[in-house]
């Protein structure tokens, strides 16, 4: 009796092994020059984090000599914008604001949300300092940020982020590297 139960459990467990191994290899992202199986097959890879989620790589399986390989990926972006980041530096502070392609600041209150190119976009930063060590005024109403108390050697990236809904993963759309006062 015990042998039958163990045998049934063993067969039951083994029946799932090929499925799990197959899923693992099927989810492996292609790399340029890596082997592929079907000429013309397309594989689309999207970034996994906020920092690369906007980038989409499209690989196609091609024949190269006698081998089937993934070609160099075509790069596209999920979210495109003509918005830019205005940086006004004064002493040891900077005021950041989103501006549209006409140079108008993206102030939310007076813009209709249906046709507004600013909706869903906001300002962010990734730096070598802790926010609590600087004075930061983030005015979400006018979509401006003022950072003051910068010191020599402060550096990082200001960026424009897109988030359609609060439950969506924010996507970094444009980066603006900066370094403050490193010439001293």
N, C-alpha and C positions, 0 to 999 in steps of 0.2 A: 504494500500500500504506500509506504513512504517513498519507494523508488519511483512509482508512477507520478506522485505529486511533484517530486523533485524534477523528474524528467519533463513534465508538462510546464512547470515554471521555467526551466532552463530553455526549452523550445520557445516559450512565450517571450522571454527576454531576448533571445537570439533573433527573433523575428523583427525586433525593432532596431537592431544594430545597423543594418544596411541603410535604413531610412535616416538615422541620425548622421551616419558618416556621409551619405549623399547630400544631405542638407548643408553640412559644413563645407564640403568642397564646392557646392553650387553657389554658396554665398561669398566665396573668395573673390575679391575684386581683381580684375585683370590689370596687368602691367604691360607697358610698351615692350614688345619683343617676346612676351610670354606666350606659351603654347595655348592654342585654342582648338576647337574641334570642328566647327562648321563655318565654312567661308561665307561671308555676308552677314553672319550673326552680329547683332549690335548689343553692347552692354553699356548701361548708363550708371554712372557712379556719382552720388551726391555726397557732399561733405557731411561729416557727422557732428561737428560742433558749431557754435555760433560764428567762430572765426572763419570757417571754410564752408559753411552751409549754403552760401550763395553760389559757389562754384559747382558747375556740373561738367563732368568729363564723359564724353561719349567715345567709346572704343568700338572699332569694327574689326572682325576677324578677316584677315587677308592671306593670300598665298604669297610667300616669299621664297623663291627657289622651290625646294621640295617640301618646305615646312608651312604649316598654318600658324600664323602668329597674330597677336593684337597689334594694331597700328598705333601710331602716336595719337593720343586723344584730341578730339576737338573740344575746346573749352567754350562754355557758354555760361550765362548767369541767369538765375531765377528772377532776381529783382534788379531792374535797371532804374537809374534815376539821373535826372539832370541837376539835382540839388547839389549844393556845394556848402562848405563850411567856412564862414567868415571868422577870422581870428584878428582881434584888435588887441595888441599888446600895449600896456602902459606900465612902466616900472616893472615890478615883480608880479604883475597880474595879467590875465588874459580874459577877454570876453569872447565867448563863442556863440555863434548863432547860425541857424540854417538859412540859406538863401536860395531862391529859385533861379531858374536860368536867366531871368530878367534882372537879377540882383536885388529883388525884394525879399525882405526878411519874412520868414514863415511864422507870422504871428497868428495863432489859431483863432482868436475870437471873431475876426471880421471876414473869414474866408468860408465860402460854402463847401462842406465836406465832399460833395459829389464830384466836383471838378478840381478839387485841390490836390496838387502834386505833393503837398507836404504831409498829408494825412498818413499816419502810421510810421512816420520817420521821427527819430529823435537822436540826441547827441549822447555819446558815451566817451569813456576814456579808459586807457590801460596804461599805468605809469609805474615808475620805480619808487613812489612814495605811498604812504597810507593816507587816505582821504581825511582822516581825523587830524592829520598834521598840517593841513592847509585849510584856508577858508573857502568854502564852496557854496555858491548861491545858484541853485538849479531852479529856474523859473519855467515850469512846464506850461504855464499859461501863455507865455510869449516865446517858448522854445529857445531860451537863451541860458547860458551857463557862464558864471563868472568864477574864476579860480584865482585866488590871491595868496600871497605868502610864499611864492615860489622861491627856491634857492638855487644857487649855482649847481649844475649837474643834474637838475631835474630833467627827466626825459620820458618818452613813451609815445603813445599814439592817441590822438583824438580820432573819433570815428563817427560815421553816420550809421545808424541801426534802423532796420525795418522790422516792424512787428504788426501784422494785420489785426490780430486779436490778442488779448491779454494771455490767452491760453497757448498761443503759438510760440515756438522757439524764436527768440530774436535772431535776426540775421545781420551780420556786419556787412554793409554794402560798400563803403569807402573808408580807407585809412588815411590819416594825415599825421605822419611822424613829426615829432618836434623834440628839440633840445633847448633848455633854457640856460642862457648865460654861461656857456662853457669856455668862453674866450678869456675869462679872468685867470 
